[in-house]
Amino acid sequence: MGDKKTREGVVVSDKMTKTRVVLIERVFRHPRYERVVRRTKRLKAHDATNASKTGDRVLIEEARPLSKDKRWQIREILTRVS
């Protein structure tokens, strides 16, 4: 099989146990109008150690389905908020 997808995002919620909501933003040019477009998506990611907090920049990777909404897990914390 191929490599797992990875995305970089910011933790926007840490209210659940072992689950974080991560905001992913992608920026691209519109194919016809050439305008810069920003699209965001909120993904639920598994954090087994509860290490990440709101505001942290994290790297997440795809995982098997862990619950109804969780399909990602946090691989590493890139930058911490102080």
TORDREN-296930 format. One record per atom (N, C-alpha, C, O): x, y negated, z negated; residue in three letters. Coordinates in steps of 0.05 Angstrom, whole numbers, padded with zeros to 5 digits, always signed. Atoms other than C-alpha are relative to their C-alpha. Layout:
! residues N
XYZALA ...
//
This chain:
! residues 82
+00017+00024+00000MET +00000+00000+00000MET +00018-00025+00000MET +00042-00024-00006MET -00014+00025+00000GLY +00020-00073+00007GLY +00004-00012-00027GLY -00005-00001-00047GLY -00004+00014+00025ASP +00042-00121-00046ASP -00026-00013-00009ASP -00044-00018+00006ASP +00024+00013+00011LYS -00010-00151-00093LYS +00001-00030+00006LYS +00023-00042+00007LYS +00002+00029-00005LYS -00034-00221-00078LYS +00007-00015-00026LYS +00001-00005-00048LYS -00006+00016+00023THR -00008-00275-00125THR -00010-00029+00006THR -00009-00038+00029THR +00009+00028-00003ARG -00035-00345-00137ARG +00011-00015-00024ARG +00015-00004-00046ARG -00010+00017+00022GLU -00011-00403-00179GLU -00024-00019-00007GLU -00037-00030+00010GLU +00022+00017+00008GLY -00061-00443-00220GLY +00003-00010-00029GLY +00023-00005-00042GLY +00000+00012+00026VAL -00078-00480-00284VAL -00022+00012-00017VAL -00045+00015-00008VAL +00020-00011+00018VAL -00114-00450-00344VAL -00018-00022-00008VAL -00009-00043-00019VAL +00020+00021+00007VAL -00178-00490-00355VAL -00017+00008-00024VAL -00031-00008-00035VAL +00015-00009+00023SER -00210-00447-00409SER +00014+00024-00013SER +00022+00043+00001SER -00011-00023+00015ASP -00183-00401-00464ASP -00019+00007-00023ASP -00009+00017-00043ASP +00020-00006+00021LYS -00247-00392-00504LYS -00006+00029-00004LYS -00016+00037-00025LYS +00006-00028+00002MET -00254-00318-00489MET +00024+00015-00009MET +00047+00007-00005MET -00022-00017+00009THR -00212-00263-00520THR +00011+00016+00023THR -00004+00029+00037THR -00015-00014-00021LYS -00160-00235-00472LYS -00009-00007+00028LYS -00003+00008+00047LYS +00008+00009-00026THR -00191-00273-00414THR +00005-00030+00002THR -00001-00046-00016THR -00005+00028-00005ARG -00171-00340-00384ARG -00014-00007+00027ARG -00014+00009+00045ARG +00011+00011-00025VAL -00206-00382-00331VAL +00022-00017+00013VAL +00031-00036+00001VAL -00022+00013-00014VAL -00154-00405-00280VAL -00011-00014+00025VAL -00025-00003+00041VAL +00008+00016-00023LEU -00166-00461-00230LEU +00021+00001+00022LEU +00044-00006+00017LEU -00018-00003-00023ILE -00135-00447-00162ILE -00007-00022+00020ILE -00031-00026+00026ILE +00006+00021-00020GLU -00128-00505-00113GLU +00016+00006+00026GLU +00040+00011+00024GLU -00014-00004-00025ARG -00111-00496-00039ARG -00005-00025+00017ARG -00027-00036+00017ARG +00001+00024-00016VAL -00096-00553+00008VAL +00006+00008+00029VAL +00026+00022+00034VAL -00004-00006-00028PHE -00102-00548+00084PHE -00011-00022+00017PHE -00026-00039+00008PHE +00010+00020-00019ARG -00114-00590+00145ARG -00025+00012+00015ARG -00025+00035+00022ARG +00024-00009-00014HIS -00183-00586+00177HIS +00008+00005+00029HIS +00022-00011+00042HIS -00008-00007-00027PRO -00176-00551+00244PRO -00008-00020+00022PRO +00008-00025+00041PRO +00008+00019-00020ARG -00215-00602+00284ARG +00007-00029-00007ARG +00018-00044+00010ARG -00002+00029+00007TYR -00211-00668+00245TYR +00027-00007-00011TYR +00033-00030-00016TYR -00027+00005+00009GLU -00139-00660+00220GLU +00001-00014-00028GLU +00022-00025-00035GLU +00001+00013+00026ARG -00161-00687+00152ARG +00009+00020-00021ARG +00003+00044-00019ARG -00009-00018+00021VAL -00129-00659+00089VAL -00024+00007-00018VAL -00038-00011-00027VAL +00023-00010+00015VAL -00181-00616+00052VAL +00010+00015-00024VAL +00029+00031-00022VAL -00007-00014+00024ARG -00176-00592-00020ARG -00023+00018-00008ARG -00046+00009-00009ARG +00020-00019+00009ARG -00214-00530-00042ARG +00009+00012-00026ARG +00033+00019-00029ARG -00007-00012+00025THR -00216-00504-00113THR -00017+00024-00005THR -00039+00027+00005THR +00014-00024+00007LYS -00236-00438-00142LYS +00007+00007-00029LYS +00031+00005-00036LYS -00005-00008+00028ARG -00243-00414-00214ARG -00001+00030-00002ARG -00022+00042+00004ARG -00002-00029+00002LEU -00220-00343-00226LEU +00005+00008-00029LEU +00018-00006-00044LEU -00005-00011+00026LYS -00222-00302-00289LYS +00023+00019+00001LYS +00024+00037+00018LYS -00024-00016+00000ALA -00156-00270-00306ALA +00005+00012-00028ALA -00002+00000-00048ALA -00005-00014+00025HIS -00136-00219-00359HIS +00026-00009-00012HIS +00047-00011+00001HIS -00024+00008+00015ASP -00086-00242-00413ASP +00000+00017-00025ASP -00012+00010-00045ASP +00001-00020+00022ALA -00073-00182-00458ALA +00011-00011-00026ALA +00001-00002-00048ALA -00012+00010+00025THR -00031-00221-00509THR -00011-00026-00009THR -00002-00037-00030THR +00011+00026+00007ASN -00072-00285-00511ASN +00021-00022-00002ASN +00020-00039-00019ASN -00023+00018+00001ALA -00007-00323-00497ALA -00005-00027+00013ALA +00005-00047+00003ALA +00004+00025-00014SER -00032-00376-00449SER -00022-00017-00013SER -00041-00007-00025SER +00019+00019+00012LYS -00070-00438-00471LYS -00009-00019+00022LYS +00002-00019+00044LYS +00011+00019-00019THR -00111-00491-00435THR +00022-00020+00009THR +00036-00032-00008THR -00019+00019-00011GLY -00067-00534-00389GLY +00026+00014+00010GLY +00041+00001+00024GLY -00023-00014-00010ASP -00013-00481-00377ASP -00002+00006+00029ASP -00024+00012+00039ASP -00001-00008-00029ARG +00009-00468-00305ARG +00009+00029-00001ARG +00030+00036-00012ARG -00005-00028+00001VAL +00007-00393-00294VAL +00001+00012+00028VAL -00009+00001+00047VAL +00000-00016-00024LEU +00021-00341-00240LEU -00017+00024-00005LEU -00013+00039-00024LEU +00018-00023+00003ILE -00035-00291-00231ILE +00003+00019+00024ILE +00010+00010+00046ILE -00001-00019-00022GLU -00036-00227-00190GLU -00026+00017+00000GLU -00038+00020-00021GLU +00024-00016-00001GLU -00093-00183-00166GLU +00003+00025-00016GLU +00025+00036-00019GLU +00000-00025+00016ALA -00112-00123-00208ALA -00026+00015+00007ALA -00043+00006+00022ALA +00025-00015-00004ARG -00164-00069-00208ARG -00022-00014-00015ARG -00016-00030-00032ARG +00022+00013+00015PRO -00233-00090-00232PRO +00001+00006-00029PRO +00000+00030-00037PRO -00002-00004+00029LEU -00227-00101-00307LEU -00027-00005-00014LEU -00031+00004-00036LEU +00026+00004+00010SER -00298-00125-00318SER -00017-00010+00023SER -00009-00008+00046SER +00018+00009-00022LYS -00357-00154-00279LYS +00013-00022+00017LYS +00011-00021+00042LYS -00012+00022-00014ASP -00318-00217-00260ASP +00030+00000+00002ASP +00042-00013+00019ASP -00029+00000+00001LYS -00245-00202-00276LYS +00013+00018+00021LYS +00009+00042+00020LYS -00015-00015-00021ARG -00202-00181-00216ARG +00029-00008+00001ARG +00043+00000+00019ARG -00027+00011+00000TRP -00137-00217-00234TRP +00012+00004-00028TRP -00003+00007-00048TRP -00013-00001+00026GLN -00085-00213-00289GLN +00023-00020+00001GLN +00035-00025+00022GLN -00021+00020+00001ILE -00034-00264-00313ILE +00027+00015+00000ILE +00032+00031-00018ILE -00026-00013-00002ARG +00036-00243-00292ARG +00020-00015-00018ARG +00035-00003-00033ARG -00018+00016+00017GLU +00075-00301-00324GLU -00010-00028-00003GLU -00026-00038+00013GLU +00007+00028+00005ILE +00068-00370-00354ILE +00023-00016+00011ILE +00046-00013+00002ILE -00021+00016-00013LEU +00107-00419-00310LEU +00008-00024-00017LEU +00031-00028-00022LEU -00006+00023+00017THR +00101-00482-00352THR -00021-00001-00022THR -00045+00004-00017THR +00018+00002+00022ARG +00070-00492-00420ARG -00007-00029-00006ARG +00010-00047-00001ARG +00007+00026+00009VAL +00032-00552-00444VAL +00008-00003-00029VAL +00005+00015-00045VAL -00010+00003+00028SER +00060-00582-00508SER -00021-00008-00019SER -00016-00011-00043SER 
//
